[in-house]
Amino acid sequence: MKRTSLYDKHISLNAKMVPFAGYSMPMSYTRIIDEHNAVRNMIGVFDVSHMGEFKISGKGAESFLQLLTINDVKKISTGQAQYSALCLTNGGIVDDIVLYHFEEYYMMVVNAANIKDDYNWLLKNSNEDVFIENISENLNLISVQGPKSAVILNDVLDCNLNQLKYYNFIQLIFNGDSLIVSRTGYTGELGFEIYGNSESIVSLWDNIFDYKKLKVMPVGLGARDTLRLEMNYALYGMDISRSINPIEAGLGWITSFNKGDFIGRDALLLEKNENHKRRISFEMLERAVPRNNYDIIVNGNIVGKVTSGTQSPTLDKGIGIGYIHVNHSSPGTEISIDIRSRDKLAVIVNPPFYKYGTVNNSI
Amino acid sequence: MNVPENLLYTDEHEWVKIDNAIATIGITDYAQGELGDIVFIEFPNLNSKFKKGESMGTIEAVKTVSDIYMPISGKIVELNDALNDRPETVNNNPFNNGWMLRVQITDMDEVSELMNSKQYITFIS
């Protein structure tokens, strides 16, 4: 089992550690609900060093990424990041990614469980004008999320993040090392993801927890899941996979058909006009918690499956993501979820479940 | 790990306290730790009868769901309704205020099949 540079910190904080994508990662330090609320109301800090990063350079880098990713790489300039995906020729999602545009190169951030598959997929489709380097082992990542996250980072990093816009990033020097500070996250709150070498990230972690003016909580994978679910953010391996395409998954907004050819384009164009399954978001009308693989029922028939679900700590009710035939997928439609052999009523809603996140707020 | 000496235990991580023919039932400190944040408990109906080992309720936690198994055959005679409003009591205080229900025991011979605290400590270690 691999360990991140912050492993000793998690152990000294009495974290409940679980295996995740080959790493021993913190599930929670105290209570998932308390950690969740810390991010919604104040500041929470996540170790997400298990995430993968590739450096993509060379004179063919941009055209290569236009071909491999579904979003339009030309929409981002230096200092900007973009949510996107890699697809198979048949449209199935290889991974969802964040692409960073640096002056001389791009950085692709990928899901930990997919590092090897993604790397092989990129290599297979590359050419002599592109250099792809897996820098996952050298790069550590912490995510500082919550309405007060800019306050603490401005102090600790001695910088001013107040003008940094959503999905923009800067590079700065901290203790003599270079850090990437990106206004991104997976929680729906104002927040920043900070990439650096292990020494600087461990030092930053210590500085954040030594900060006395605001209360900061460490947050594990448990609350990471409840926070992203309340925002209806997809999780690879649960809500999206190689057998789901971006159109079905509600990711048409990152699928740029106008940019020219890309891998999966033909299949996705067809899918746009077909009536297949669609991703839905639903809330339970009865006290019950939907979970992965539960059946979705309409008029006594199984019409789909739940892919993710939880008890929303903020809404205090069951919420879920699933797939259902497009005919049944409009918001307002009542459905049932087969929860341990009992049908429990739910209703399809417009996402996100939690509508008061600070993610886009000015600082 | 807290394992009170005066209680009996099952391999499904329930604890049982016997007072005459009434068994008070809850889940152990180990069980609540494994489940994490408990969000609600689905109780059986009062006066319903279950055999030892039958599933009679569920515990929904944020991350997972677990059955509650009958540690001993009998009839449900009391539910801890306070857990409806404060299910986290099971996390905070599993052996006292976090008790779940009381059962009228139908076969006292089954009591001897439960583990004592020493046996349970061995079981979870």
Interface residues (C-beta under 8 A of the other chain):
Chain A: K16 M27 S28 R31 I32 I33 G222 D225 T226 R287 A288 V289 R291 T310 Q311 P313 R340
Chain B: G33 G36 D37 V39 F40 T58 E60 V62 K63 V65 E88 N91
